[in-house]
Every structure is written in structure tokens, then in C-alpha cells.
Amino acid sequence: MSPESVALRAFVDALLMTETHLHLEGTLPLELLQQVWPEFAQPPASWAWDFKFRDFGHFEAELPFLSATE
């Protein structure tokens, strides 16, 4: 490994860790979601401002397109 690679690796290893995540729900217009997934004739209940998922299993069950394999 070159000295530059060693230095770069040391720099990256010294960086603080961050929590990186992606907000999937609500990031696309309802019209686009309906084109791709016609079952969403109405906005899902989970789009209500006061909606809370019970747990991760509930999240997965309410958003079946997350596990679509097409």
C-alpha cells in the first residue's frame, strides 16, 4: 500500500461515524406512486401527520412496495 493510501486510510478511520439513513415514505409525489403502484388509490394512512408505526414489522406491512422485486 502506498504512503498516500495509508494516509488516506488513517484519515478516513479517524472520521466520526454518522447515522446515515434514507427517508422513503413521502419522498415522491402521490401521483408517481400511483403510477408505479396502482393499489395506492388514496394516500396511505401512514401519510397522516399524526400517524405512528407500532414497530418495524408494521412499517414493512404498510409499505409492501419496499420489498417489491420488480
A tleap script that builds the chain and sets N, CA, C and O, in Angstrom:
source leaprc.protein.ff14SB
mol = sequence {
  NMET SER PRO GLU SER VAL ALA LEU ARG ALA
  PHE VAL ASP ALA LEU LEU MET THR GLU THR
  HIE LEU HIE LEU GLU GLY THR LEU PRO LEU
  GLU LEU LEU GLN GLN VAL TRP PRO GLU PHE
  ALA GLN PRO PRO ALA SER TRP ALA TRP ASP
  PHE LYS PHE ARG ASP PHE GLY HIE PHE GLU
  ALA GLU LEU PRO PHE LEU SER ALA THR CGLU
}
set mol.1.N position { 0.858 -1.174 0.000 }
set mol.1.CA position { 0.000 0.000 0.000 }
set mol.1.C position { 0.903 1.235 0.000 }
set mol.1.O position { 1.877 1.303 0.749 }
set mol.2.N position { 0.568 2.201 -0.843 }
set mol.2.CA position { 1.395 3.406 -0.955 }
set mol.2.C position { 1.240 4.277 0.286 }
set mol.2.O position { 0.251 4.159 1.009 }
set mol.3.N position { 2.213 5.150 0.536 }
set mol.3.CA position { 2.091 6.073 1.685 }
set mol.3.C position { 0.823 6.928 1.601 }
set mol.3.O position { 0.200 7.229 2.619 }
set mol.4.N position { 0.448 7.317 0.372 }
set mol.4.CA position { -0.768 8.117 0.223 }
set mol.4.C position { -2.005 7.307 0.633 }
set mol.4.O position { -2.909 7.831 1.284 }
set mol.5.N position { -2.035 6.038 0.250 }
set mol.5.CA position { -3.154 5.179 0.613 }
set mol.5.C position { -3.224 4.972 2.118 }
set mol.5.O position { -4.306 4.969 2.704 }
set mol.6.N position { -2.062 4.798 2.737 }
set mol.6.CA position { -2.016 4.622 4.193 }
set mol.6.C position { -2.531 5.883 4.873 }
set mol.6.O position { -3.313 5.808 5.820 }
set mol.7.N position { -2.090 7.045 4.386 }
set mol.7.CA position { -2.525 8.315 4.975 }
set mol.7.C position { -4.032 8.513 4.790 }
set mol.7.O position { -4.725 8.957 5.706 }
set mol.8.N position { -4.531 8.180 3.597 }
set mol.8.CA position { -5.955 8.318 3.345 }
set mol.8.C position { -6.750 7.382 4.248 }
set mol.8.O position { -7.772 7.771 4.813 }
set mol.9.N position { -6.279 6.168 4.377 }
set mol.9.CA position { -6.971 5.197 5.242 }
set mol.9.C position { -6.990 5.685 6.688 }
set mol.9.O position { -8.011 5.568 7.365 }
set mol.10.N position { -5.885 6.225 7.161 }
set mol.10.CA position { -5.820 6.748 8.530 }
set mol.10.C position { -6.784 7.919 8.701 }
set mol.10.O position { -7.445 8.038 9.733 }
set mol.11.N position { -6.862 8.781 7.690 }
set mol.11.CA position { -7.776 9.918 7.744 }
set mol.11.C position { -9.224 9.438 7.824 }
set mol.11.O position { -9.993 9.897 8.669 }
set mol.12.N position { -9.587 8.516 6.945 }
set mol.12.CA position { -10.963 8.008 6.928 }
set mol.12.C position { -11.287 7.293 8.238 }
set mol.12.O position { -12.378 7.466 8.781 }
set mol.13.N position { -10.366 6.504 8.741 }
set mol.13.CA position { -10.595 5.792 10.000 }
set mol.13.C position { -10.792 6.755 11.173 }
set mol.13.O position { -11.478 6.423 12.140 }
set mol.14.N position { -10.194 7.943 11.090 }
set mol.14.CA position { -10.302 8.915 12.180 }
set mol.14.C position { -11.590 9.735 12.120 }
set mol.14.O position { -11.925 10.416 13.089 }
set mol.15.N position { -12.317 9.684 11.004 }
set mol.15.CA position { -13.555 10.453 10.883 }
set mol.15.C position { -14.604 9.946 11.858 }
set mol.15.O position { -14.657 8.756 12.170 }
set mol.16.N position { -15.429 10.854 12.333 }
set mol.16.CA position { -16.518 10.471 13.222 }
set mol.16.C position { -17.563 9.691 12.442 }
set mol.16.O position { -17.802 9.963 11.265 }
set mol.17.N position { -18.178 8.729 13.096 }
set mol.17.CA position { -19.239 7.946 12.476 }
set mol.17.C position { -20.514 8.785 12.448 }
set mol.17.O position { -20.741 9.619 13.324 }
set mol.18.N position { -21.334 8.556 11.441 }
set mol.18.CA position { -22.637 9.218 11.361 }
set mol.18.C position { -23.716 8.175 11.141 }
set mol.18.O position { -23.451 7.079 10.647 }
set mol.19.N position { -24.912 8.522 11.506 }
set mol.19.CA position { -26.051 7.671 11.171 }
set mol.19.C position { -26.556 8.153 9.822 }
set mol.19.O position { -27.020 9.286 9.693 }
set mol.20.N position { -26.467 7.313 8.842 }
set mol.20.CA position { -26.931 7.662 7.512 }
set mol.20.C position { -28.152 6.816 7.199 }
set mol.20.O position { -28.115 5.588 7.284 }
set mol.21.N position { -29.221 7.484 6.839 }
set mol.21.CA position { -30.445 6.759 6.517 }
set mol.21.C position { -31.202 7.505 5.432 }
set mol.21.O position { -30.886 8.647 5.101 }
set mol.22.N position { -32.178 6.854 4.901 }
set mol.22.CA position { -32.945 7.393 3.791 }
set mol.22.C position { -34.411 7.440 4.164 }
set mol.22.O position { -34.969 6.450 4.637 }
set mol.23.N position { -35.029 8.573 3.957 }
set mol.23.CA position { -36.458 8.697 4.186 }
set mol.23.C position { -37.170 8.318 2.900 }
set mol.23.O position { -37.120 9.056 1.917 }
set mol.24.N position { -37.829 7.175 2.904 }
set mol.24.CA position { -38.511 6.686 1.718 }
set mol.24.C position { -39.937 7.187 1.623 }
set mol.24.O position { -40.385 7.621 0.562 }
set mol.25.N position { -40.632 7.128 2.715 }
set mol.25.CA position { -42.054 7.445 2.690 }
set mol.25.C position { -42.247 8.952 2.558 }
set mol.25.O position { -41.644 9.734 3.293 }
set mol.26.N position { -43.088 9.340 1.621 }
set mol.26.CA position { -43.381 10.747 1.439 }
set mol.26.C position { -42.355 11.491 0.602 }
set mol.26.O position { -42.431 12.715 0.493 }
set mol.27.N position { -41.401 10.790 0.010 }
set mol.27.CA position { -40.382 11.468 -0.770 }
set mol.27.C position { -40.727 11.540 -2.245 }
set mol.27.O position { -39.971 12.115 -3.028 }
set mol.28.N position { -41.848 10.971 -2.637 }
set mol.28.CA position { -42.254 11.059 -4.028 }
set mol.28.C position { -43.709 11.490 -4.090 }
set mol.28.O position { -44.480 11.201 -3.175 }
set mol.29.N position { -44.091 12.177 -5.157 }
set mol.29.CA position { -45.481 12.621 -5.272 }
set mol.29.C position { -46.432 11.423 -5.323 }
set mol.29.O position { -46.107 10.377 -5.883 }
set mol.30.N position { -47.599 11.599 -4.733 }
set mol.30.CA position { -48.595 10.526 -4.718 }
set mol.30.C position { -48.920 10.075 -6.134 }
set mol.30.O position { -49.123 8.884 -6.369 }
set mol.31.N position { -48.974 11.002 -7.078 }
set mol.31.CA position { -49.306 10.645 -8.462 }
set mol.31.C position { -48.283 9.659 -9.040 }
set mol.31.O position { -48.655 8.723 -9.747 }
set mol.32.N position { -47.020 9.865 -8.747 }
set mol.32.CA position { -45.986 8.952 -9.225 }
set mol.32.C position { -46.126 7.591 -8.544 }
set mol.32.O position { -46.028 6.555 -9.201 }
set mol.33.N position { -46.350 7.591 -7.250 }
set mol.33.CA position { -46.548 6.330 -6.533 }
set mol.33.C position { -47.725 5.560 -7.121 }
set mol.33.O position { -47.658 4.340 -7.267 }
set mol.34.N position { -48.801 6.266 -7.457 }
set mol.34.CA position { -49.978 5.604 -8.009 }
set mol.34.C position { -49.701 5.031 -9.399 }
set mol.34.O position { -50.287 4.012 -9.763 }
set mol.35.N position { -48.835 5.652 -10.173 }
set mol.35.CA position { -48.474 5.111 -11.484 }
set mol.35.C position { -47.705 3.805 -11.342 }
set mol.35.O position { -47.919 2.855 -12.094 }
set mol.36.N position { -46.807 3.778 -10.364 }
set mol.36.CA position { -45.957 2.609 -10.168 }
set mol.36.C position { -46.690 1.529 -9.373 }
set mol.36.O position { -46.481 0.339 -9.606 }
set mol.37.N position { -47.521 1.928 -8.462 }
set mol.37.CA position { -48.213 1.005 -7.554 }
set mol.37.C position { -49.687 1.418 -7.488 }
set mol.37.O position { -50.083 2.104 -6.545 }
set mol.38.N position { -50.507 1.020 -8.462 }
set mol.38.CA position { -51.904 1.489 -8.566 }
set mol.38.C position { -52.769 1.203 -7.336 }
set mol.38.O position { -53.812 1.836 -7.170 }
set mol.39.N position { -52.376 0.291 -6.493 }
set mol.39.CA position { -53.161 -0.010 -5.288 }
set mol.39.C position { -53.288 1.205 -4.362 }
set mol.39.O position { -54.167 1.238 -3.501 }
set mol.40.N position { -52.430 2.182 -4.533 }
set mol.40.CA position { -52.499 3.383 -3.697 }
set mol.40.C position { -53.433 4.411 -4.340 }
set mol.40.O position { -53.000 5.483 -4.762 }
set mol.41.N position { -54.744 4.057 -4.409 }
set mol.41.CA position { -55.733 4.984 -4.963 }
set mol.41.C position { -55.863 6.217 -4.060 }
set mol.41.O position { -56.120 7.324 -4.534 }
set mol.42.N position { -55.683 6.006 -2.775 }
set mol.42.CA position { -55.704 7.085 -1.788 }
set mol.42.C position { -54.358 7.092 -1.071 }
set mol.42.O position { -53.681 6.065 -1.024 }
set mol.43.N position { -53.966 8.221 -0.520 }
set mol.43.CA position { -52.719 8.222 0.255 }
set mol.43.C position { -52.798 7.197 1.385 }
set mol.43.O position { -53.840 7.066 2.028 }
set mol.44.N position { -51.714 6.476 1.630 }
set mol.44.CA position { -51.719 5.517 2.736 }
set mol.44.C position { -51.991 6.222 4.066 }
set mol.44.O position { -51.653 7.393 4.239 }
set mol.45.N position { -52.598 5.502 4.988 }
set mol.45.CA position { -52.874 6.069 6.317 }
set mol.45.C position { -51.598 6.583 6.967 }
set mol.45.O position { -51.632 7.522 7.762 }
set mol.46.N position { -50.481 5.967 6.628 }
set mol.46.CA position { -49.208 6.351 7.230 }
set mol.46.C position { -48.732 7.735 6.795 }
set mol.46.O position { -47.749 8.241 7.335 }
set mol.47.N position { -49.417 8.363 5.819 }
set mol.47.CA position { -49.044 9.712 5.406 }
set mol.47.C position { -49.705 10.789 6.260 }
set mol.47.O position { -49.421 11.975 6.089 }
set mol.48.N position { -50.573 10.392 7.168 }
set mol.48.CA position { -51.212 11.367 8.050 }
set mol.48.C position { -50.157 11.968 8.982 }
set mol.48.O position { -49.223 11.283 9.400 }
set mol.49.N position { -50.314 13.229 9.296 }
set mol.49.CA position { -49.307 13.928 10.090 }
set mol.49.C position { -49.115 13.312 11.473 }
set mol.49.O position { -48.030 13.407 12.048 }
set mol.50.N position { -50.163 12.678 12.012 }
set mol.50.CA position { -50.085 12.133 13.372 }
set mol.50.C position { -49.944 10.609 13.414 }
set mol.50.O position { -50.067 10.007 14.480 }
set mol.51.N position { -49.687 9.985 12.265 }
set mol.51.CA position { -49.573 8.522 12.207 }
set mol.51.C position { -48.266 8.062 12.840 }
set mol.51.O position { -47.229 8.704 12.676 }
set mol.52.N position { -48.320 6.955 13.560 }
set mol.52.CA position { -47.113 6.350 14.135 }
set mol.52.C position { -47.164 4.844 13.883 }
set mol.52.O position { -48.177 4.198 14.149 }
set mol.53.N position { -46.076 4.297 13.374 }
set mol.53.CA position { -45.982 2.850 13.202 }
set mol.53.C position { -45.799 2.219 14.573 }
set mol.53.O position { -45.115 2.773 15.434 }
set mol.54.N position { -46.415 1.052 14.773 }
set mol.54.CA position { -46.279 0.345 16.057 }
set mol.54.C position { -44.872 -0.193 16.240 }
set mol.54.O position { -44.313 -0.154 17.336 }
set mol.55.N position { -44.305 -0.700 15.141 }
set mol.55.CA position { -42.966 -1.289 15.182 }
set mol.55.C position { -42.486 -1.458 13.740 }
set mol.55.O position { -43.191 -1.079 12.806 }
set mol.56.N position { -41.302 -2.019 13.556 }
set mol.56.CA position { -40.758 -2.149 12.214 }
set mol.56.C position { -41.586 -3.121 11.366 }
set mol.56.O position { -41.722 -2.916 10.160 }
set mol.57.N position { -42.131 -4.159 11.969 }
set mol.57.CA position { -42.982 -5.093 11.247 }
set mol.57.C position { -44.212 -4.398 10.674 }
set mol.57.O position { -44.626 -4.679 9.550 }
set mol.58.N position { -44.790 -3.493 11.451 }
set mol.58.CA position { -45.936 -2.713 10.996 }
set mol.58.C position { -45.519 -1.814 9.824 }
set mol.58.O position { -46.265 -1.679 8.854 }
set mol.59.N position { -44.358 -1.213 9.908 }
set mol.59.CA position { -43.819 -0.387 8.822 }
set mol.59.C position { -43.705 -1.199 7.540 }
set mol.59.O position { -44.157 -0.761 6.482 }
set mol.60.N position { -43.106 -2.377 7.632 }
set mol.60.CA position { -42.949 -3.230 6.442 }
set mol.60.C position { -44.294 -3.658 5.865 }
set mol.60.O position { -44.472 -3.684 4.647 }
set mol.61.N position { -45.239 -3.993 6.738 }
set mol.61.CA position { -46.546 -4.446 6.275 }
set mol.61.C position { -47.323 -3.337 5.581 }
set mol.61.O position { -48.056 -3.603 4.628 }
set mol.62.N position { -47.178 -2.107 6.037 }
set mol.62.CA position { -47.900 -0.978 5.461 }
set mol.62.C position { -47.278 -0.478 4.162 }
set mol.62.O position { -47.939 0.220 3.394 }
set mol.63.N position { -46.035 -0.818 3.907 }
set mol.63.CA position { -45.332 -0.330 2.719 }
set mol.63.C position { -44.798 -1.504 1.908 }
set mol.63.O position { -43.584 -1.696 1.826 }
set mol.64.N position { -45.683 -2.288 1.310 }
set mol.64.CA position { -45.244 -3.506 0.611 }
set mol.64.C position { -44.331 -3.242 -0.581 }
set mol.64.O position { -43.580 -4.130 -0.983 }
set mol.65.N position { -44.377 -2.048 -1.150 }
set mol.65.CA position { -43.530 -1.763 -2.312 }
set mol.65.C position { -42.045 -1.717 -1.945 }
set mol.65.O position { -41.192 -1.757 -2.831 }
set mol.66.N position { -41.730 -1.634 -0.662 }
set mol.66.CA position { -40.334 -1.638 -0.260 }
set mol.66.C position { -39.678 -2.980 -0.525 }
set mol.66.O position { -38.463 -3.051 -0.710 }
set mol.67.N position { -40.462 -4.036 -0.544 }
set mol.67.CA position { -39.888 -5.367 -0.766 }
set mol.67.C position { -40.199 -5.895 -2.153 }
set mol.67.O position { -39.945 -7.065 -2.439 }
set mol.68.N position { -40.745 -5.052 -3.019 }
set mol.68.CA position { -41.043 -5.486 -4.386 }
set mol.68.C position { -39.746 -5.830 -5.106 }
set mol.68.O position { -38.741 -5.135 -4.957 }
set mol.69.N position { -39.772 -6.899 -5.882 }
set mol.69.CA position { -38.558 -7.348 -6.537 }
set mol.69.C position { -38.517 -6.989 -8.020 }
set mol.69.O position { -37.534 -7.298 -8.693 }
set mol.70.N position { -39.547 -6.353 -8.539 }
set mol.70.CA position { -39.552 -5.993 -9.952 }
set mol.70.C position { -38.485 -4.959 -10.242 }
set mol.70.O position { -38.336 -4.531 -11.386 }
savepdb mol mol.pdb
quit
